Structure formats: structure tokens, C-alpha cells
């Protein structure tokens, strides 16, 4: 199957509707020191939440979070040296309960293979009211690029966006089988084998034909535990 055959799936699966005036990038300091992050405004938040603090953000070491889904736990390991500003935002949202009792609203099982989560409205349009400038350097993504696409290995966790630069917010996706996508999604974590099995189990039940996007299996994040 050619890349052109599933370009529309890439757009529909990983983009969300939003707005942003962001035209900047967060710096990635390769020395392992703390960095400063900016989080420009980006529309109305789907529910009340505070933007993360942007000063003295850790830029070294790993941290973990566990998504407690209906089907089981999904542990995500995140490398702060790769995407410190993205991880800082994700941790802040988790601490504020942003993801609690939200459903993973989108599943794709043809051409690309992802489960998308992180929107409290469950519509694919909700965000936190701010944006995250992209952290996309080859050093941090580790993706094998093939022309205009990159291979996202199964177990990859990356930020969704609106299809424009610097528009990530709270929505993210978990790749449950190797997938070729545009190299424009900030990769910020990986899931362990047990978590991957949980996501693959959700995917195995297929996509709801009534809307063509929702997983048939219940996929609700009840809470998130920070390690």
C-alpha cells in the first residue's frame, strides 16, 4: 500500500480541531540542565486547568506515569532529555486530573494503528487552552525517516496536533502496531509490553461503525498515577 493511500487517515486520526498563534519552538538544551518552556494560548480549555510552569523544567532523566484504563494499566516511560517541555505539560495535566474519567475517543486499525486519548470532551476537538511548541529534533524522536514519512514503532507515545506546527495540547496517541506517519508528531514516551497488550486488546475489538472512529471496547482513563 502506498503512502498516498492512507494520507487521509493520518490527518483524521491524529489531528484535532483547535487554534493557536504559536510560531516558536521550545529550546532543547543538550547539556542536561534545566530549561525554560513556553506555552502560548490556544483556544478555550475543554475544562478548567492551569497552564504548566515554564521555568527550571528538568531536562534529564526518565520518569513514568501509569494510565489506569478500563481494560488495564498502561505504563508510559518518558525521557526528559528528549522532550522536556512536552513531558512537563503532560505531568502538569495529570497532576490536575485532566485525564481522569476521559475516554480514548479514536482508534485507527487500517493503514496506521493508533489509539488517541487526552480530550475530556471525547470529540477530538478539546484541548487545555494552551499549546506546546514542537520538540521534533531527530536526536529526540529516534524515528527512521523514509522521505516524507517516518516509522513510529509499536509502543510509541506521541502528541497529536491540528496538522499545523506548534499546535499540540493535551491529546496524544499510542501506536499499537508499527505505523508510517508524517514526522511531525512529538514523541515523548514508550509503553511497556504489558501496556501495549492492553492497547492491542482494545484495538482487537475494532472500530465502532456508527461513527467510524471510536473503539468498540470501552477505553476510559479512570486516573493517572505519577511515579
Backbone as CSV, one residue per row, in Angstrom:
resi,resn,N_x,N_y,N_z,CA_x,CA_y,CA_z,C_x,C_y,C_z
1,UNK,0.847,-1.194,0.000,0.000,0.000,0.000,0.877,1.236,0.000
2,UNK,0.572,2.183,-0.858,1.377,3.390,-0.950,1.039,4.346,0.176
3,UNK,1.939,5.289,0.416,1.704,6.300,1.432,0.485,7.138,1.078
4,UNK,0.339,7.485,-0.201,-0.788,8.318,-0.598,-2.121,7.667,-0.256
5,UNK,-2.140,6.344,-0.233,-3.407,5.652,0.008,-3.947,5.903,1.399
6,UNK,-3.051,6.213,2.370,-3.605,6.445,3.688,-3.218,7.779,4.279
7,UNK,-2.847,8.742,3.456,-2.662,10.098,3.956,-3.911,10.626,4.652
8,UNK,-5.135,10.460,4.086,-6.321,10.965,4.783,-6.502,10.363,6.163
9,UNK,-6.114,9.118,6.341,-6.229,8.504,7.656,-5.304,9.170,8.644
10,UNK,-4.110,9.537,8.195,-3.166,10.208,9.081,-3.756,11.506,9.580
11,UNK,-4.343,12.269,8.684,-4.915,13.548,9.068,-6.071,13.359,10.034
12,UNK,-6.980,12.425,9.718,-8.167,12.256,10.547,-7.843,11.611,11.876
13,UNK,-6.818,10.803,11.920,-6.553,10.059,13.140,-5.813,10.872,14.169
14,UNK,-4.929,11.756,13.732,-4.010,12.364,14.669,-4.166,13.864,14.786
15,UNK,-5.039,14.451,14.003,-5.281,15.879,14.091,-6.500,16.137,14.962
16,UNK,-6.521,17.322,15.587,-7.708,17.738,16.295,-7.970,19.191,15.966
17,UNK,-9.195,19.625,16.154,-9.564,20.989,15.805,-9.181,21.918,16.932
18,UNK,-8.480,22.979,16.603,-8.077,23.944,17.608,-7.526,25.169,16.936
19,UNK,-7.011,26.097,17.743,-6.416,27.289,17.167,-5.203,27.675,17.971
20,UNK,-4.259,28.338,17.332,-3.033,28.733,18.001,-2.339,29.803,17.199
21,UNK,-1.681,30.717,17.921,-0.859,31.727,17.280,0.610,31.408,17.471
22,UNK,0.917,30.198,17.893,2.299,29.847,18.199,3.121,29.741,16.937
23,UNK,4.267,30.414,16.952,5.202,30.325,15.837,6.614,30.180,16.373
24,UNK,6.759,29.429,17.440,8.050,29.328,18.074,8.298,27.901,18.500
25,UNK,9.536,27.629,18.888,9.897,26.299,19.343,10.506,26.394,20.727
26,UNK,10.245,25.394,21.553,10.902,25.325,22.840,12.316,24.818,22.648
27,UNK,13.297,25.452,23.280,14.676,25.005,23.113,14.937,23.710,23.850
28,UNK,15.686,22.823,23.242,16.120,21.597,23.897,17.587,21.759,24.235
29,UNK,17.895,21.890,25.504,19.264,22.076,25.968,19.922,20.712,26.066
30,UNK,20.941,20.457,25.260,21.562,19.138,25.202,22.559,18.900,26.330
31,UNK,22.709,19.855,27.241,23.692,19.700,28.307,23.117,19.008,29.534
32,UNK,21.810,18.786,29.572,21.216,18.140,30.729,20.817,19.089,31.826
33,UNK,20.866,20.400,31.565,20.440,21.375,32.558,18.934,21.588,32.455
34,UNK,18.404,22.323,33.424,17.004,22.703,33.347,16.813,23.705,32.218
35,UNK,15.633,23.699,31.623,15.336,24.594,30.511,14.075,25.393,30.827
36,UNK,13.838,26.415,30.019,12.605,27.187,30.105,11.678,26.767,28.974
37,UNK,10.402,26.691,29.264,9.406,26.287,28.272,8.336,27.367,28.150
38,UNK,7.831,27.532,26.948,6.729,28.463,26.719,5.493,27.684,26.300
39,UNK,4.344,28.151,26.745,3.074,27.503,26.430,2.072,28.573,25.985
40,UNK,2.135,28.969,24.711,1.264,30.041,24.216,-0.213,29.667,24.310
41,UNK,-1.081,30.675,24.447,-2.522,30.416,24.474,-2.983,29.711,23.204
42,UNK,-4.005,28.872,23.340,-4.523,28.143,22.188,-5.984,27.780,22.346
43,UNK,-6.865,28.764,22.282,-8.293,28.498,22.366,-8.783,28.343,23.796
44,UNK,-10.055,28.005,23.928,-10.665,27.816,25.240,-10.394,26.403,25.749
45,UNK,-10.051,26.266,27.033,-9.834,24.913,27.563,-11.135,24.122,27.628
46,UNK,-11.023,22.823,27.412,-12.198,21.953,27.459,-12.777,21.864,28.866
47,UNK,-11.948,22.072,29.863,-12.394,22.175,31.245,-11.339,22.978,31.992
48,UNK,-11.650,23.503,33.170,-10.691,24.359,33.865,-9.379,23.640,34.153
49,UNK,-8.287,24.308,33.828,-6.957,23.764,34.084,-5.960,24.908,34.019
50,UNK,-4.903,24.821,34.803,-3.854,25.836,34.786,-2.744,25.422,33.835
51,UNK,-2.183,26.363,33.076,-1.012,26.032,32.255,0.149,25.617,33.154
52,UNK,1.049,24.798,32.656,2.197,24.386,33.468,3.171,25.532,33.669
53,UNK,3.926,25.475,34.756,5.013,26.424,34.925,6.101,26.149,33.906
54,UNK,6.746,27.209,33.431,7.718,27.031,32.366,9.160,27.269,32.745
55,UNK,9.429,27.541,34.010,10.797,27.830,34.432,11.431,26.615,35.109
56,UNK,12.728,26.469,34.890,13.512,25.401,35.535,12.883,24.022,35.317
57,UNK,12.555,23.734,34.091,11.984,22.438,33.728,13.104,21.422,33.562
58,UNK,12.976,20.283,34.222,14.025,19.270,34.180,14.260,18.769,32.764
59,UNK,15.540,18.620,32.433,15.934,18.206,31.085,16.851,16.990,31.141
60,UNK,16.652,16.131,32.131,17.480,14.933,32.257,16.718,13.878,33.045
61,UNK,16.999,12.620,32.734,16.409,11.509,33.460,15.072,11.067,32.909
62,UNK,14.650,9.901,33.363,13.369,9.344,32.946,12.339,9.484,34.059
63,UNK,11.100,9.514,33.671,10.002,9.479,34.620,8.905,8.603,34.034
64,UNK,8.008,8.130,34.882,6.964,7.215,34.420,5.598,7.668,34.912
65,UNK,4.596,7.378,34.102,3.206,7.551,34.514,2.453,6.278,34.143
66,UNK,1.394,6.012,34.862,0.545,4.865,34.546,-0.868,5.345,34.275
67,UNK,-1.358,5.022,33.084,-2.746,5.289,32.743,-3.583,4.106,33.216
68,UNK,-4.556,4.371,34.051,-5.438,3.305,34.526,-6.676,3.289,33.627
69,UNK,-6.653,2.405,32.638,-7.746,2.280,31.682,-8.730,1.205,32.122
70,UNK,-9.899,1.247,31.536,-10.908,0.228,31.803,-10.357,-1.170,31.575
71,UNK,-9.567,-1.321,30.524,-9.065,-2.638,30.128,-7.794,-3.044,30.860
72,UNK,-7.174,-2.139,31.596,-5.937,-2.460,32.291,-5.012,-1.262,32.351
73,UNK,-3.877,-1.445,32.997,-2.922,-0.358,33.192,-1.951,-0.259,32.024
74,UNK,-1.632,0.983,31.667,-0.665,1.257,30.607,0.409,2.174,31.184
75,UNK,1.608,1.630,31.350,2.718,2.411,31.897,3.494,3.068,30.765
76,UNK,3.733,4.366,30.892,4.483,5.130,29.899,5.789,5.594,30.523
77,UNK,6.899,5.281,29.873,8.213,5.778,30.285,8.566,6.972,29.415
78,UNK,8.942,8.082,30.063,9.211,9.320,29.352,10.634,9.788,29.628
79,UNK,11.333,10.203,28.575,12.719,10.648,28.652,12.747,12.171,28.631
80,UNK,13.061,12.772,29.774,13.039,14.234,29.864,14.067,14.902,28.961
81,UNK,15.160,14.214,28.659,16.185,14.832,27.816,15.702,14.983,26.379
82,UNK,14.680,14.232,26.001,14.181,14.269,24.629,13.129,15.355,24.432
83,UNK,12.126,15.375,25.282,11.014,16.321,25.116,10.615,16.903,26.474
84,UNK,11.479,17.700,27.086,11.214,18.166,28.451,9.953,19.008,28.581
85,UNK,9.681,19.865,27.598,8.524,20.762,27.700,7.220,20.009,27.493
86,UNK,7.243,19.043,26.596,6.066,18.203,26.378,5.757,17.384,27.622
87,UNK,6.784,16.790,28.201,6.598,15.973,29.402,6.150,16.834,30.576
88,UNK,6.710,18.021,30.703,6.307,18.936,31.769,4.815,19.242,31.681
89,UNK,4.326,19.463,30.474,2.899,19.717,30.278,2.067,18.484,30.625
90,UNK,2.482,17.323,30.142,1.729,16.092,30.387,1.630,15.813,31.884
91,UNK,2.740,15.989,32.590,2.745,15.738,34.032,1.838,16.732,34.755
92,UNK,1.881,17.989,34.334,1.031,19.004,34.949,-0.443,18.671,34.753
93,UNK,-0.809,18.289,33.544,-2.201,17.917,33.282,-2.619,16.709,34.118
94,UNK,-1.734,15.727,34.210,-2.042,14.533,35.000,-2.239,14.884,36.474
95,UNK,-1.383,15.749,36.998,-1.481,16.146,38.402,-2.783,16.886,38.688
96,UNK,-3.287,17.597,37.693,-4.521,18.366,37.873,-5.785,17.550,37.567
97,UNK,-5.602,16.270,37.231,-6.749,15.414,36.970,-7.385,15.605,35.609
98,UNK,-6.641,16.214,34.698,-7.186,16.488,33.361,-7.661,15.223,32.647
99,UNK,-6.871,14.162,32.786,-7.169,12.930,32.054,-8.169,12.022,32.767
100,UNK,-8.492,12.337,34.015,-9.351,11.454,34.802,-10.750,11.352,34.187
101,UNK,-11.229,10.120,34.079,-12.570,9.831,33.548,-12.758,10.373,32.133
102,UNK,-11.712,10.300,31.331,-11.823,10.663,29.915,-11.667,9.400,29.077
103,UNK,-12.370,9.367,27.960,-12.285,8.183,27.111,-11.310,8.418,25.967
104,UNK,-10.642,7.374,25.577,-9.824,7.421,24.366,-10.801,7.359,23.197
105,UNK,-10.909,8.454,22.489,-12.035,8.673,21.591,-11.816,8.182,20.171
106,UNK,-10.601,7.813,19.823,-10.342,7.484,18.418,-9.410,6.280,18.298
107,UNK,-9.796,5.353,17.443,-8.987,4.175,17.146,-8.863,4.050,15.633
108,UNK,-7.655,3.797,15.159,-7.467,3.502,13.737,-6.859,2.112,13.616
109,UNK,-7.381,1.336,12.681,-6.914,-0.043,12.527,-6.706,-0.417,11.067
110,UNK,-6.479,0.592,10.237,-6.214,0.339,8.821,-5.196,1.357,8.328
111,UNK,-4.045,0.879,7.834,-3.002,1.778,7.332,-2.104,2.306,8.424
112,UNK,-2.715,2.927,9.433,-1.990,3.306,10.637,-2.745,2.725,11.829
113,UNK,-2.018,2.568,12.942,-2.575,1.797,14.050,-2.331,2.547,15.359
114,UNK,-3.295,3.380,15.738,-3.129,4.193,16.935,-4.417,4.251,17.738
115,UNK,-4.251,4.490,19.044,-5.353,4.807,19.941,-5.105,6.217,20.445
116,UNK,-6.066,7.115,20.235,-5.884,8.522,20.589,-6.714,8.871,21.811
117,UNK,-6.097,9.613,22.733,-6.711,9.939,24.018,-6.401,11.400,24.364
118,UNK,-6.893,11.840,25.517,-6.478,13.129,26.058,-7.440,14.280,25.875
119,UNK,-8.643,14.024,25.348,-9.639,15.076,25.163,-10.813,14.824,26.105
120,UNK,-11.001,15.666,27.131,-12.102,15.439,28.069,-13.481,15.467,27.420
121,UNK,-13.614,16.132,26.263,-14.921,16.185,25.608,-15.224,14.912,24.830
122,UNK,-14.195,14.131,24.525,-14.390,12.906,23.759,-14.741,13.135,22.307
123,UNK,-14.552,14.362,21.825,-14.913,14.697,20.446,-13.717,14.807,19.513
124,UNK,-12.519,14.885,20.077,-11.337,15.144,19.269,-11.075,16.616,19.059
125,UNK,-11.899,17.476,19.655,-11.753,18.919,19.475,-11.250,19.632,20.724
126,UNK,-11.211,18.936,21.856,-10.891,19.588,23.116,-9.407,19.677,23.401
127,UNK,-9.010,20.778,24.025,-7.624,20.974,24.426,-7.550,21.757,25.718
128,UNK,-6.322,22.019,26.215,-6.155,22.632,27.530,-6.142,24.157,27.532
129,UNK,-6.310,24.785,26.357,-6.285,26.242,26.305,-4.910,26.826,26.085
130,UNK,-3.930,25.966,25.879,-2.581,26.413,25.532,-1.984,25.410,24.564
131,UNK,-0.873,25.782,23.955,-0.209,24.896,23.005,1.222,24.623,23.449
132,UNK,1.797,23.585,22.856,3.173,23.190,23.169,4.002,23.310,21.896
133,UNK,4.941,24.246,21.843,5.830,24.295,20.674,6.515,22.946,20.458
134,UNK,6.647,22.580,19.194,7.121,21.246,18.830,8.539,20.957,19.319
135,UNK,8.742,19.736,19.773,10.070,19.217,20.120,10.323,18.023,19.200
136,UNK,10.890,18.309,18.039,10.926,17.318,16.963,12.310,16.981,16.441
137,UNK,13.373,17.371,17.120,14.697,17.140,16.548,14.941,15.644,16.365
138,UNK,15.687,15.257,15.311,15.983,13.831,15.089,16.629,13.174,16.297
139,UNK,17.382,13.947,17.071,18.032,13.384,18.255,16.989,12.885,19.248
140,UNK,15.864,13.559,19.305,14.867,13.193,20.305,13.838,12.205,19.786
141,UNK,13.535,12.225,18.514,12.493,11.323,18.029,12.999,9.907,17.825
142,UNK,14.213,9.764,17.299,14.756,8.436,17.057,14.003,7.670,16.002
143,UNK,13.310,8.363,15.116,12.496,7.696,14.110,13.269,7.493,12.823
144,UNK,12.996,6.397,12.145,13.593,6.132,10.842,12.746,6.815,9.777
145,UNK,13.329,7.815,9.133,12.582,8.585,8.149,12.750,7.992,6.760
146,UNK,11.668,7.967,6.026,11.658,7.483,4.651,10.970,8.539,3.798
147,UNK,11.754,9.500,3.328,11.175,10.592,2.571,10.324,11.471,3.457
148,UNK,9.045,11.598,3.119,8.158,12.486,3.867,7.445,11.798,5.022
149,UNK,7.761,10.533,5.279,7.125,9.818,6.379,8.190,9.215,7.290
150,UNK,7.756,8.812,8.457,8.641,8.172,9.421,7.928,6.964,9.998
151,UNK,8.703,5.965,10.398,8.129,4.784,11.032,8.050,5.005,12.537
152,UNK,6.861,4.953,13.071,6.628,5.041,14.509,6.454,3.610,15.021
153,UNK,7.442,3.085,15.755,7.349,1.692,16.206,6.190,1.490,17.185
154,UNK,5.670,0.279,17.224,4.618,-0.017,18.200,5.147,0.269,19.602
155,UNK,4.295,0.800,20.430,4.688,1.207,21.769,5.047,2.668,21.883
156,UNK,5.137,3.371,20.751,5.451,4.798,20.757,4.262,5.603,21.283
157,UNK,4.566,6.631,22.069,3.543,7.578,22.522,3.938,8.962,22.022
158,UNK,3.041,9.638,21.331,3.353,10.936,20.734,2.159,11.871,20.856
159,UNK,2.437,13.166,20.693,1.392,14.173,20.771,0.666,14.315,19.444
160,UNK,-0.653,14.418,19.507,-1.437,14.785,18.330,-1.358,16.299,18.149
161,UNK,-1.727,16.759,16.960,-1.768,18.196,16.711,-2.854,18.511,15.691
162,UNK,-2.995,19.780,15.327,-4.054,20.186,14.402,-3.647,20.027,12.948
163,UNK,-2.429,19.559,12.707,-1.911,19.480,11.354,-1.021,20.646,11.007
164,UNK,-0.898,21.590,11.946,-0.007,22.731,11.773,1.083,22.676,12.835
165,UNK,2.227,23.344,12.590,3.311,23.331,13.574,2.882,23.964,14.899
166,UNK,3.456,23.448,15.975,3.325,24.044,17.305,1.874,24.135,17.786
167,UNK,1.112,23.085,17.567,-0.299,23.098,17.971,-0.683,21.922,18.859
168,UNK,0.292,21.202,19.391,-0.036,20.128,20.333,-0.638,20.732,21.599
169,UNK,-1.462,19.955,22.274,-2.077,20.422,23.508,-2.123,19.314,24.541
170,UNK,-3.257,18.620,24.626,-3.390,17.530,25.594,-3.610,16.181,24.928
171,UNK,-3.996,16.167,23.661,-4.297,14.896,23.008,-3.018,14.180,22.579
172,UNK,-3.009,12.886,22.805,-1.842,12.072,22.483,-2.318,10.750,21.898
173,UNK,-1.387,10.031,21.291,-1.763,8.732,20.724,-0.722,7.679,21.051
174,UNK,-1.195,6.455,21.177,-0.350,5.293,21.436,-0.358,4.429,20.182
175,UNK,0.820,4.146,19.662,0.946,3.327,18.455,0.939,1.860,18.869
176,UNK,-0.042,1.091,18.367,-0.141,-0.307,18.812,0.403,-1.305,17.791
177,UNK,0.705,-0.846,16.584,1.482,-1.602,15.602,2.314,-0.592,14.821
178,UNK,3.487,-1.029,14.323,4.335,-0.111,13.573,3.506,0.644,12.540
179,UNK,3.713,1.956,12.466,2.918,2.793,11.570,3.793,3.847,10.914
180,UNK,3.493,4.146,9.667,4.181,5.218,8.956,3.309,6.467,8.967
181,UNK,3.899,7.539,9.491,3.193,8.805,9.644,4.124,9.944,9.268
182,UNK,3.557,11.120,9.127,4.367,12.320,8.987,5.268,12.456,10.216
183,UNK,6.525,12.892,10.037,7.435,13.025,11.182,7.203,14.309,11.967
184,UNK,5.957,14.702,12.126,5.622,15.985,12.731,4.935,15.853,14.080
185,UNK,5.020,14.689,14.687,4.400,14.467,15.983,5.491,14.253,17.028
186,UNK,5.417,15.008,18.109,6.447,14.934,19.147,6.332,13.625,19.917
187,UNK,7.350,12.792,19.800,7.398,11.518,20.521,7.918,11.784,21.929
188,UNK,7.124,11.448,22.942,7.541,11.758,24.304,7.585,10.547,25.226
189,UNK,7.268,9.355,24.732,7.311,8.202,25.615,7.134,6.887,24.889
190,UNK,7.263,5.823,25.661,7.024,4.467,25.166,6.238,3.701,26.227
191,UNK,5.436,2.742,25.783,4.699,1.911,26.728,5.390,0.557,26.862
192,UNK,5.237,-0.054,28.025,5.841,-1.357,28.260,5.020,-2.446,27.572
193,UNK,5.535,-3.670,27.604,4.864,-4.769,26.902,3.461,-5.020,27.444
194,UNK,3.323,-4.928,28.759,2.005,-5.148,29.345,1.006,-4.099,28.900
195,UNK,1.446,-2.847,28.883,0.575,-1.767,28.442,0.227,-1.881,26.975
196,UNK,1.213,-2.284,26.178,0.963,-2.465,24.750,-0.089,-3.550,24.527
197,UNK,-0.015,-4.619,25.312,-1.003,-5.695,25.195,-2.408,-5.193,25.524
198,UNK,-2.509,-4.297,26.502,-3.810,-3.717,26.847,-4.379,-2.939,25.664
199,UNK,-3.536,-2.097,25.055,-3.990,-1.288,23.920,-4.332,-2.179,22.727
200,UNK,-3.513,-3.196,22.495,-3.805,-4.113,21.387,-5.104,-4.877,21.626
201,UNK,-5.405,-5.161,22.887,-6.670,-5.816,23.203,-7.862,-4.923,22.891
202,UNK,-7.723,-3.630,23.170,-8.773,-2.672,22.813,-8.939,-2.630,21.300
203,UNK,-7.803,-2.570,20.601,-7.835,-2.482,19.138,-8.435,-3.733,18.507
204,UNK,-8.210,-4.887,19.136,-8.686,-6.149,18.565,-10.208,-6.197,18.444
205,UNK,-10.899,-5.411,19.253,-12.362,-5.398,19.186,-12.900,-4.480,18.096
206,UNK,-11.998,-3.718,17.477,-12.381,-2.957,16.298,-12.927,-1.572,16.559
207,UNK,-13.336,-0.934,15.447,-13.851,0.434,15.451,-15.375,0.407,15.356
208,UNK,-16.011,1.258,16.122,-17.469,1.347,16.119,-17.950,1.888,14.770
209,UNK,-18.773,1.124,14.085,-19.237,1.517,12.753,-20.204,2.698,12.787
210,UNK,-20.766,3.002,13.934,-21.731,4.101,13.989,-21.083,5.454,13.744
211,UNK,-19.819,5.609,14.154,-19.128,6.872,13.886,-17.830,6.687,13.106
212,UNK,-17.367,5.443,13.006,-16.173,5.161,12.224,-14.867,5.545,12.869
213,UNK,-14.906,5.956,14.132,-13.672,6.387,14.798,-13.508,5.825,16.209
214,UNK,-14.583,5.699,16.957,-14.481,5.276,18.354,-14.160,3.791,18.463
215,UNK,-13.368,3.404,19.462,-13.168,1.972,19.689,-14.449,1.334,20.215
216,UNK,-14.707,0.115,19.787,-15.861,-0.616,20.316,-15.664,-0.898,21.801
217,UNK,-14.465,-1.307,22.160,-14.159,-1.594,23.560,-14.191,-0.311,24.381
218,UNK,-14.653,-0.417,25.604,-14.609,0.742,26.488,-13.151,1.070,26.787
219,UNK,-12.768,2.311,26.572,-11.375,2.724,26.763,-11.353,4.042,27.516
220,UNK,-11.681,3.972,28.793,-11.756,5.156,29.640,-10.552,5.195,30.571
221,UNK,-9.893,6.350,30.629,-8.810,6.557,31.593,-9.462,6.996,32.902
222,UNK,-9.456,6.136,33.894,-10.082,6.491,35.172,-9.210,7.458,35.959
223,UNK,-7.893,7.258,35.883,-6.956,8.132,36.583,-5.554,7.885,36.045
224,UNK,-4.638,8.751,36.458,-3.235,8.632,36.058,-2.375,8.696,37.310
225,UNK,-1.475,7.745,37.462,-0.551,7.717,38.588,0.827,8.141,38.130
226,UNK,1.432,9.076,38.867,2.784,9.530,38.564,3.771,8.783,39.444
227,UNK,4.857,8.311,38.837,5.875,7.586,39.603,6.899,8.573,40.166
